[in-house]
Amino acid sequence: MKLAAKYTRVFKYILPAPFTIAIALTLLTFIIALLFTDPVPTNNEAHIFQLLKFWEDGVWHSGLMVFAMQMMLMLVLGHVLALTKPVNSFINLVVKRCNSTAKAAALVTLLTVLVSLFNWGLGLIFGAIFARKVAEHATKQNLKINYHIIGAAGYSGLMVWHGGLSGSSLAKVAEPGHLKNMMSGLLSEKQLNLLPEQISYWDTVGSSMNLMVMALLIIVLPLSIYLLGKKITPTENIVLEKITETTTSSIDAKGAEKLDYSKWFSKTIGALLLGYIGYKIAIVYAFDFLRFFNPNNINLLLFTLAILFHQNFVAFLKAVDVAISGAAGILIQFPLYFGIMGIMRSSGLVTDISGFFVQISTETTYPLFTFLSAGLVNIFVPSGGGQWAVQGPIIVQAATNLDISLPKSIMALAYGDQLTNMLQPFWALPLLGITGLKAKEILPYTLFLMLIGLLIFVSCLLIF
């Protein structure tokens, strides 16, 4: 634990808040572009003003702003769904089986990983609530457990999410036209025409490599943390503070206000939306479930389930109030990452960096370089969506020039991005707030999970 405490202090010393990092990266990108790129010859403005214009165009890029909204909703609606009674009832049912540290850590890891492969926001809050419920159960039953490893287990979903259905880069490349729009002006007309209209979930989430990765994560992570849990000592004096409740008490509603508190009205709306989703899956997508999953459809499904599972609209909106603060980072940081992308793209930096990767890479080493660089970038850009905005064009251009599989290259980015979440505490903040734990308390165990994940990801990238 002394090592973990020292690590945490060093991490906080060398890294400021993520917003400050985003500002610093913007300035660094601007300076590099100013020093190492040439002005656009058809523009009579000074180079510095050209770069400022590129930055501004990136910040307010309409397509990227839609992307930011999609990612915010994915996090908020996942969180809202995690706060519903059915989810809590399921957790309470499973918690009864958590009668030891090893068994509890394995169950929390297994279920958090499975939920996070569906939606990262839901998985994050599900894991946090599950870990806390285990501690409450242990306190009531006078069971001796190690709460720190349970908290780390509840965070394990952030190491698998980007390879699942809500992975930011995977969701965007599944949208028709996204790749060509992103790479317009960066690739030649011939290369642009060779890009696929979209890369479906069958080629990313449903690829043989990713299915193997997911299978190994589902089996190996719970087993590894189970074995570790058998060897560690219990935590002493677990102290739990009361968390926010989102249930609504009955009031004497009058007039139109009755609709706000009406259980049947909200359930009817939810059922109608669910019926529409069923129609889309059956008719529009011909029961091809993976084709159904794109950012808009995922958010529609999460919204529908949240409406159905909450008591009424008032309870739903109270849950939104609780969840919305978790999206603050996306709201304020994404435009800065889009500005970085604007500078890199329009100044020619993307072409220069991708050219460097082309020079040092082969078909075997390129996915590994992508994986390692994505893990490093994630420490400074702790957002899969923001990272795709900054790093995505580089990866696509280099993979195109090397004639390497685009889906595999994108999966390499996804694996690298999610791996170092076990090192980067930014997304752990909601979990720490719910569980009452400190970053330094879960860090030794998240680093253990990271090492297991590293072996799985590198092995599969080399084998497939």
N, C-alpha and C positions, 0 to 999 in steps of 0.2 A: 504493500500500500504506500510505503514511502516513495517508491519509484513512480507510482501513479500520481502522487501529489506533486512530485518534482516535474513530471511530464506536463501536468495541467498548468503549473505556474509558467513553464517555458512556453507552452502553447499560447497562453494569454499574453505573455510578454512580447512574443514576436508577431502575433496576429491581432490586429484591432477588430472592431465589430465588422460584420460582413458588408454593411453599407459603406464604411470607411474604406474597406478593401476595394469595393466596386469603384469608388471615386479614384483611389490610387491607381487601379488598373486602367481606368480611363485616361488619366494623365500619362501613365507609362506608355500606353498604346499611341497616344497622340504624339509624344516625344519621339518614339521609335519611327513612326510614320513620317514625321517632319525631317528626321535625320537620314532615313534610308530609302525614302521613295521620292519620285520626281513629281512635280506639279503636272496637272492635266494640261496638255499643250493647247487644247481648244478653248481653254478658259483663261481670261485675262487677269483674274484675281490672283493675289499673292498666295503662295502655297499654304500658309497658316490659315488663311480665310477659307480656302478650299477644304481643308481638313475639318474646320469648324462646321462648314456646311454639310460635309459627309456625316459628321457626328449628329447634327440636328436631324438630318434626314433619317438616320437610323433610330434615333430616340422616338420619333413620331411616326415611324413606319406603320401604316394601318394594318397590314397583315400580321406583323409581329405583335401589335397591341391586341389583336384578336387572340393570338396565341397566349399572351399573358393572362387575358381574361379566362381563357379555357383552363389554364393551369391553376389559377386562383379558385375557380369553381370546383375543380377536381379535388383540391385540398379541403376547401370549406365543406362541400357536400359530403365528402368522406368522413370528416370529423362529425358533422351533424348526424350522419347515419350511425356512427359509433356511439352516440349519446342516446339512442333509442332504447325503449324498454325490451324489445326482443333480443337485441344484442347483449344487453346487460343480463337478461334472464339466461341466455346461453352461457355467458361467462360464469354466472353464479352456479350453474349446473356442473360445469367442468371443474370449477374451483374445489368442489367437494373431494375430488380425486387427488388434489395436490397436498399430500400428507408428508412430503419430505422435500428437501431442497432439490435433489436430483430429479425426482419425478415432476415437480412443479416447473423447474427450469426447462425440462424437455417438452412438457405440454405447452408452456407459454411460447417457446420457440417454434414448435411445430405449427400451432394455430396462427401465430402472428405471421409466419412466413406464408402460409396458405392464403390468409386474408390479404396480405400485402401484394401478392401476385395478382390479385384482382384490382385493388386500389391502394395507392400508397398512403393517402390521407386517412382512410379507414383503418389501414393496418397500423399506422403510427399511434392513433388514439386507442384502437382496440388493444394493442400490446400494452400501452400505458395503463389503461383501466384494468386489464387482466392482471398485470403485475401488482397493482394496488389491491385488487380483490384478494389475491393470494396472501398478501401481508395482513389484510383485515381478517381473513379466515384463520391464519396462523395465530394471530393475536387472540382471537376468540377461543380457539381450541387449545391454546397454550402449546403450540407446536414450535419447535426450534428450527428455523430456516435461515438461510443466508439471503437477505433481501436484496443485496447488491447484485448478485448474479441473476436474480429474478428480474430486476430492472433492466439489466443488459439484455436478457432474453426478450423482454418486451420491445426493445429497440432493434432487434435482429431483422425486422421487416425492411428497414431502410437499406439493408445490404442485398436485397433481392428484387426490390420494386421495379427497377428500370428494365429488367428483363421480363416483366409481366405486362398485363393488359393496360396499365396506366402509365407505362414508360413514356416520358415526354418525347424523346426522339422517335420512338417506334410509332407513337400515335400520329406525329406530324408527317412522317414519310408515308403513312398509310392514306393520307389525304390526297386526292387527285390533284396533280399540278404543283404540289409543294416543292418537290425537288427542282423542277425546272424553273419555278419562280425564284427560288433561293439562289440558283446557280446562274441565272441570267446575267450576262455581262462578265462572268468569270470563266466560262467555257466557250469554246468556239461553237459556231452554229452546228457543225457536224457532231461534236461531242454532246451538245445540248439535246439534239434530236435522238441520240442513242440512250439518253437517260430514260428510265422507265417512268411512265405517267405517275405511278405510285408503287410503293413496296408494301405488299400486304402483310398482315400479321402471320400468314402462313409462312412467309419467307423469313420472318424475324422471331416472333414469339413461338410460332409453330415449327421452326426449323429443327432438324435432328440434333444439332449442336445445343440449341437452347433447351430443348426437351431433356437432353441428358444433364445439362447444367441444373435445371430445375429439380429433376429427380434426385440428383446428388445433394443439392441444398436441403431438400425436404427430408432426406434420410440422414445425411451426415451431420448437419448442424444440430438437430435435437439429440442425436446419439453422442456427439462430442461433448455437448454441454451437460448431458446426463452424467457422463463419466467424470467430468470435472466437478460437477455438483456433489458427487459422492465423496470427494476428497477435501472439500473446504469446510471450514468451521462456521457455525451459525452466527448471524448478526445479533448483537445484544441491543435491547431497548429500542424496538421499532416504534417510532413516533409518527402518527398519521394525523394530519390536519383535515378538517372537513372540506370536501370539494363542492363545486357548484352543482346544484340540482336544476334540472330543466323541466321538471314536471309542473303542471299547473293545477292549482286548487280550484274547485268549483266556485263560481260567483253567480250572482243574480243578474245574468246578462239580459239585456232588453233590446228589442228591435233587431236591427241588422247586426248588432254585436253578437247575437246568438250564433251567427255563422262562424265567427272567429273561434268560438269554443265548441262548435258542433263536431262531434266525433264522426258522425255519419256523413257530413258534408265533405270533410277532408278525405275520408276513406273512399267516397264515391269518385272524387277527383283523382285520387291515386289509382283507383281501379281503372278509370277511363284511360289514364296515361299508360298504365301497364298493358291494357288491351291494344293501345296504339303501338307500343313497343313490340308486342307479339305479332301484330300485323306486319311491321317492318321486317322482323326476322323471317317471318314465313313467306311474305310476298316479295318485298324489295330485295332481300338477301337470300331467298330460297333456302332457308335453314343453314346457311353458311355462317355459323356463329362468329368466327374470327373476322369475317368481312364486316360484320356489324360494328365491331369495336373501332371507333375513332373518337377523338376528343368530344365531339358534340353528342354522340350517342352514349358515351360513357357518362357524361354529365346528366343527360336525360334520364338514364337508368338510376343514377344515384339520387337525383331529385325525386323521382317517382317513389323509390323505396323509402326515402326519408319522410315523404308525405304520408305514405302508407303506415309506417311504423311509429310515427309520433302520434301522441294522443289527439291533437288537433293543430290548427294553424298557429295558435298562440304558443304551444309547446315547441313547434317547429321553429318559429321565429326566435324564441328564447335560445334554442340550441344554436341558431345562426349567430346570435349575439356573442355566444361563448366561443364559437369556432372562428369568427372573422378575424380575430386578432392574430391567429396563426398565419394568415395570408399577408400580413403587413410587409414581410420581407419581399415577397413576390411583387407586390404592388409598387414598391418604391425602388427596388433594385433592377427589375427586368428592363425598364427603359434605359438604364445605364448600360446594361449588357448589350442592348440593341444598338446603342450609340457606339460602343466598341466595335460591334459587328459592322456598322456603317463605315467607320474609319478604315477597318481592315479590308473590307470589300472594295470600296471605291478608290482607295489609295494604291491598291496592288499588293498590300501586305499578305493577303490570303494566298495569292499566287506565289509569292516569294517563300512563304513558310511551307506550303504544300510541295514546292519544288525541292526544298531541303529534304523533306521526308522521302520524296521520290528517289533522290540521290543515295540516301543511306539505307533504303529498305529493299527487301525482296518480298516475294509472295508469302513467305513464311514469317519473316520478321515484322512486316508492316502491321498486322493485327496486334502483335505484342507491343510495338511502339505506340500504337493508338491507345491500347489498354493502359499502359504505364503513364502516358501523357495525360489521359483523361483522369486517372487517379490523382495526378499532381494538380491538374487544373481545378478539380473538384474541391480541393482544400481552400482555394482562393475564390472559386465561384461555386458556392454550395447550393447549387440548384441545377437539376437535370435540364430544365427548359432553358435557363440562362446559358448553360454550358453548350447546349446544342446550337444556340444562336451564335455563340462565339467560335466554337470549334467545328461545328457541323460543315460549313463550307470548305474548311481546310481538308477534312477527312474525305468528303465527296470528291473534291478536285484531285487529291493525291491518289485515291483509289481508282478514279477514272483514268488518270495518266498511267498508272501501273497496271491497268486492266485486272484489278483484283475485285473479288465479290463485294458489292456494296452492302448487302445485308450483313455479312460477317463483319465488315468494318464498322458498321453502325452498332452491332452487338458488342464489339470490342469497346467502343466508347461507353455503352450502357454499363458494361461490367466494371470498367475502371471508375466511372462516376459513382456507382453505388458502393463499391468496395470501401473507399476512403470516408464514407459516411461514418464508419466505425471509428474513424480518427478525428473527424471534424464534428464538434459538438453542436453546430448550429441547429439542426433539425431535432436534436435531443431536448431542446428547451421545453416543448409541450409535455414530453414524457417526464422530465424532471419536475415540472410544476405539478403534475397530477400525482406522481409517486412520492414527492417530497425528498427524493434522493439528490445527491450532488454529482456533478460530472466526474469528479475524481473517484467516486465510489463505484461507478459502473465501468469506468475506462479500462481497468485490467481485463475485464471479461469481454468487452467489445473488441479489444485488440486481439484476444484469443479467437473470437469469431472471424475477425479480419484475416488472420493467418490461415484459418481453414478455408475461407472463401478464396483467398489468393491461390491456394493449391488447386482448387476446383476450376477457377476461371482460366488460369494459365494452362492447365492440363488439357482442358477442352479446346482452347484456342489452338493449341499445338496439334491435337489429334484430328480435329475436323478440318 
